[in-house]
Amino acid sequence: MSGRPAATAMRRKRPVGRIVASVLAALLVVIMLVTFGMWNWVDGHLDKQPWLSDKANTSGTSWLILGSDQRTGEEAKTITGFRTDTILVLTKPNSGTRSLISIPRDSLVQVNGTYMKINAVAQLSGEKALVQQVETITGQKIDHVAQIKFNGLVDALGGVDLCYDQTVNDALSNLNWTAGCHTADGATALAFSRMRYSDPKGDFGRAERQRQVIGAIAKKAMSGKTLTNIPLKAALASITVDSKTNPYTLAQMVFAFRDATSDNGISGSVYWTNPGYNVSGVGSSVLLDDAKNLELFRELASGSHKPGAVGTLANQ
């Protein structure tokens, strides 16, 4: 008699245990289906292009972040050429500090024996040629590429917070800015990243503001409110990536952006020896310091470089 109540209790517990296990299994299946579906949806909306070279893999992960002045809409009918005005290398070492480094648009490079500024390489010689030039400068394999339309992405995020300590009314970039910090829409963020003639630092000042825009985009994209409200389709339409990019590597890039542009990250520009080096048929160019840049990116890729600002201007 004494064993019957215990046996009855065990028989009651077993169905409850099976029910709980079944519910958990069903939830796991739903989560997997939703995750898989979202992965496929995002991956299917990525505009993938054959950017990458066949350079052997190097340490860490490197992204080439690009922005061009290519026109859209009515402007594209009259202005058909383009230049790559934003060239940034984002590096995530296997262990260590993340970094975001600018390459000046006027950097002098040589493609198939012809000298040109690096911002003209993609139009004149193709996308892979631009990637190869960046790999020559850094000595590192470019694992992924993201070409960003600042205006479309910023508008999809609902604007970003930017700061600049000068009042500017620049007709060439269409930037009208009152000194201080403001929430910028897409058109303003694009002008903010393009303006250079009204900046005392010229193209180097523009590179600083481009890094600021990228950092602001990453910060806004990672905020909890944005993650639940962002129009994902519009955001993805503002990005062109390499053929190997997927939702996971895209998320890695955003996290690396956030870390590189934080107080504990590394940011700045490459090293140069002459910012006004004149070449016949090319004009005033930035002559890079090849040896210093190779050493810089070796340290960035290995994670051995300390946080802070880098580059010729940072040293000055």
C-alpha positions in Angstrom: 0.0 0.0 0.0 2.8 2.4 0.9 4.3 2.2 -2.6 1.2 3.1 -4.5 1.0 6.9 -3.8 4.6 7.3 -4.9 4.0 5.4 -8.1 0.9 7.5 -8.8 3.0 10.7 -8.3 5.6 9.4 -10.7 3.0 8.7 -13.3 1.7 12.2 -12.9 5.1 13.8 -13.2 6.1 12.0 -16.3 3.4 13.5 -18.5 4.2 17.0 -17.2 7.9 16.4 -18.0 7.1 15.2 -21.5 4.8 18.2 -22.0 7.5 20.7 -20.9 10.1 19.0 -23.1 7.7 19.1 -26.1 7.0 22.8 -25.6 10.7 23.6 -25.3 11.4 21.6 -28.4 8.6 23.3 -30.3 9.9 26.8 -29.2 13.4 25.8 -30.4 12.1 24.8 -33.8 10.2 28.1 -34.1 13.3 30.1 -33.1 15.4 28.1 -35.6 12.8 28.7 -38.4 12.6 32.4 -37.7 16.3 32.8 -37.5 16.9 30.8 -40.7 14.1 32.8 -42.4 15.6 36.1 -41.3 19.1 35.1 -42.4 17.8 34.1 -45.8 15.8 37.3 -46.1 18.7 39.6 -45.2 21.1 37.6 -47.4 18.8 37.8 -50.3 18.5 41.6 -50.0 22.3 42.2 -50.0 23.6 43.6 -53.3 26.8 41.5 -53.7 29.6 42.3 -56.2 32.9 40.5 -57.1 35.2 43.0 -55.2 37.7 40.6 -53.7 41.2 39.7 -54.9 43.0 36.4 -54.7 45.5 37.6 -52.1 46.3 35.0 -49.5 44.7 35.4 -46.1 46.4 37.4 -43.4 45.9 37.8 -39.6 42.6 39.1 -38.3 39.7 40.4 -40.4 39.8 43.5 -42.6 36.9 45.4 -44.2 37.3 48.1 -46.9 34.6 50.7 -46.4 33.9 52.9 -49.4 31.7 55.9 -50.3 31.6 57.5 -53.7 30.3 60.7 -55.2 28.4 58.8 -57.9 25.2 60.6 -58.6 21.7 59.2 -58.5 18.3 60.3 -59.9 18.3 63.3 -62.2 21.9 64.2 -61.4 23.1 60.9 -62.9 21.8 61.9 -66.3 24.4 64.8 -66.6 27.1 63.6 -64.2 28.1 60.0 -65.1 31.6 59.7 -63.7 32.4 59.0 -60.1 35.2 59.1 -57.6 35.7 57.0 -54.4 35.7 59.8 -51.9 35.6 57.7 -48.7 38.2 55.0 -48.3 38.4 53.4 -44.8 40.0 50.2 -43.6 38.3 48.6 -40.6 40.5 46.0 -38.9 39.4 43.4 -36.3 42.4 41.4 -35.0 41.8 38.0 -33.6 42.6 39.5 -30.2 43.2 43.2 -29.5 41.9 46.6 -30.3 39.7 47.3 -33.4 40.8 50.2 -35.7 39.3 52.4 -38.4 41.9 54.1 -40.6 41.4 56.6 -43.5 43.3 56.5 -46.8 43.3 60.0 -48.4 41.4 60.2 -51.6 44.3 61.9 -53.3 46.8 59.2 -52.3 49.2 58.5 -55.3 49.1 55.0 -56.6 50.4 53.2 -59.7 48.1 50.8 -61.7 49.6 48.9 -64.5 52.4 51.5 -64.8 50.1 54.5 -64.8 50.1 57.0 -61.9 46.7 58.1 -60.6 45.0 59.2 -57.4 43.4 56.3 -55.5 39.9 57.7 -55.7 40.0 57.2 -59.5 41.1 53.6 -59.5 37.6 52.0 -59.3 36.3 54.0 -62.2 39.3 53.7 -64.5 40.5 50.2 -63.6 37.7 48.4 -61.8 36.7 47.5 -58.3 39.2 44.7 -57.8 42.0 47.0 -58.8 41.0 49.4 -56.0 41.0 46.5 -53.5 44.4 45.4 -54.7 45.8 48.9 -54.2 44.5 49.0 -50.6 46.1 45.6 -50.0 49.4 47.0 -51.4 49.2 49.9 -49.0 48.3 47.9 -45.9 50.0 44.6 -46.7 46.8 42.9 -45.4 44.1 40.8 -47.2 40.8 42.7 -47.6 38.3 40.1 -46.4 35.2 42.1 -47.1 34.0 45.3 -48.8 31.1 47.5 -48.1 30.2 50.5 -50.3 27.8 52.7 -48.3 25.4 55.3 -49.6 25.6 57.6 -46.5 22.4 59.5 -47.3 20.2 56.5 -47.7 21.5 54.6 -44.7 21.4 57.6 -42.4 17.7 58.3 -43.4 16.9 54.6 -42.8 18.3 55.0 -39.3 16.3 58.2 -38.7 19.3 60.5 -38.6 22.6 60.5 -36.7 24.2 62.9 -34.2 27.3 64.7 -35.6 29.5 67.5 -34.3 31.7 70.1 -36.0 33.1 73.2 -34.3 32.9 75.5 -37.3 30.0 77.3 -39.0 30.1 76.3 -42.7 28.2 77.4 -45.8 29.9 75.4 -48.5 28.4 75.6 -52.0 30.4 72.7 -53.4 29.3 70.1 -50.9 25.9 71.9 -50.1 26.9 71.7 -46.4 25.2 74.4 -44.3 26.3 73.9 -40.7 26.1 75.9 -37.5 29.0 75.2 -35.2 28.1 72.6 -32.6 26.4 69.2 -32.5 23.2 68.4 -34.5 21.1 65.5 -35.6 21.8 65.2 -39.3 19.5 63.7 -41.9 20.9 61.7 -44.9 21.5 64.7 -47.2 23.3 66.6 -44.4 25.4 63.6 -43.4 26.5 63.1 -47.0 27.5 66.8 -47.4 29.2 66.6 -44.0 31.3 63.7 -45.3 32.1 65.4 -48.6 33.0 69.0 -47.5 36.7 69.8 -47.7 37.3 73.2 -49.3 35.8 75.0 -46.3 37.8 72.9 -43.9 41.3 74.3 -42.8 42.6 70.7 -42.8 41.3 70.1 -46.3 41.0 66.4 -47.2 42.4 65.3 -43.9 39.7 67.1 -42.1 37.1 65.5 -44.3 38.6 62.1 -43.5 38.1 62.8 -39.8 34.4 63.7 -40.4 33.9 60.6 -42.6 35.1 58.5 -39.6 32.7 60.4 -37.4 29.8 59.7 -39.7 30.7 56.0 -39.8 31.0 55.9 -36.0 27.6 57.7 -35.6 25.9 55.2 -38.0 27.3 52.2 -36.1 26.3 53.7 -32.7 22.7 54.4 -34.0 22.4 51.0 -35.6 23.4 49.2 -32.4 20.9 51.1 -30.2 18.0 49.0 -28.9 15.3 51.4 -30.2 16.8 51.4 -33.7 17.2 47.6 -33.8 13.5 47.1 -33.3 12.3 50.0 -35.6 14.8 50.2 -38.5 13.3 49.8 -42.0 15.7 46.9 -42.8 15.0 46.8 -46.5 15.8 50.5 -47.0 19.0 50.1 -44.9 20.2 47.1 -46.9 19.4 49.0 -50.2 22.0 51.6 -49.2 24.9 49.0 -49.0 26.8 47.1 -51.7 29.0 44.3 -50.4 31.4 41.7 -51.6 30.3 38.2 -52.7 31.4 36.5 -49.5 29.5 38.8 -47.1 26.6 37.4 -45.2 24.4 38.6 -42.3 26.9 37.3 -39.7 29.9 39.1 -41.3 27.8 42.2 -41.7 26.9 42.1 -38.0 30.6 41.6 -37.2 31.4 44.7 -39.2 28.9 46.9 -37.2 30.3 45.7 -33.9 33.9 46.3 -35.1 32.8 49.9 -36.2 31.4 50.5 -32.8 34.6 49.4 -31.0 37.0 51.1 -33.4 35.2 54.5 -33.0 34.9 54.3 -29.2 37.4 55.8 -26.7 39.2 52.5 -26.5 39.6 52.1 -30.3 42.2 53.1 -32.8 41.4 55.7 -35.5 43.3 58.1 -37.7 44.8 58.2 -41.2 47.7 56.4 -42.9 51.2 58.0 -42.8 52.4 60.2 -45.6 55.6 62.1 -46.4 54.3 64.8 -48.8 50.6 66.0 -48.9 51.2 68.1 -52.0 53.3 65.9 -54.2 52.8 67.1 -57.8 52.8 64.5 -60.6 52.4 65.5 -64.3 49.0 64.6 -65.6 47.8 63.7 -62.1 48.1 66.9 -60.1 48.7 67.5 -56.4 48.7 64.1 -54.7 49.4 62.6 -51.3 52.7 60.7 -51.2 52.3 57.9 -48.7 55.0 56.5 -46.4 54.9 52.8 -47.6 57.2 51.4 -44.9 55.4 53.1 -42.0 52.0 52.0 -43.3 53.0 48.4 -43.7 54.2 48.4 -40.1 51.1 50.1 -38.9 48.7 47.6 -40.4 50.9 44.7 -39.3 50.5 45.9 -35.7 46.7 46.6 -36.2 46.1 43.1 -37.7 48.1 41.4 -34.9 46.3 43.4 -32.2 49.6 44.7 -30.8 48.9 48.4 -31.4 47.8 50.5 -28.4 44.5 52.4 -28.5 44.5 56.0 -29.7 45.0 58.2 -32.8 47.5 57.2 -35.5 48.9 58.7 -38.7 51.0 61.7 -39.6 48.6 64.3 -38.4 48.3 62.5 -35.0 52.0 62.6 -34.6 52.1 66.3 -35.4 
